[in-house]
């Protein structure tokens, strides 16, 4: 359940970054916003999957 919460928070932060247009730079590289949309889908799926695994 902890992993589901962590992945859920990561997905939420990426969604906020994409919607609000927050700038992200890693070692001088500007991370494109479209990458955050992919991260929302991946982290959201992992959160949902870990939640279901935790219910068993």
HUJOCOR-V628333 format. One record per backbone hydrogen bond with DSSP energy under -1.0 kcal/mol. CO is the residue of the C=O (numbers start at 1). NH is the residue of the N-H. Records with the same first field share a line. If there is no record, write none. Layout:
BEGIN
CO: NH, NH
END
This chain:
BEGIN
1: 5
2: 6
3: 7
4: 8
5: 9
6: 10
7: 11
8: 12
9: 13
10: 14
11: 15
12: 16
13: 17
14: 18
15: 19
16: 20
17: 21, 22
24: 31
26: 29
29: 26
33: 36, 37
34: 38
35: 39
36: 40
37: 41
38: 42
39: 43
40: 44
41: 45
42: 46
43: 47
44: 48
45: 49
46: 50
47: 51
48: 52
49: 53
50: 54
51: 55
END
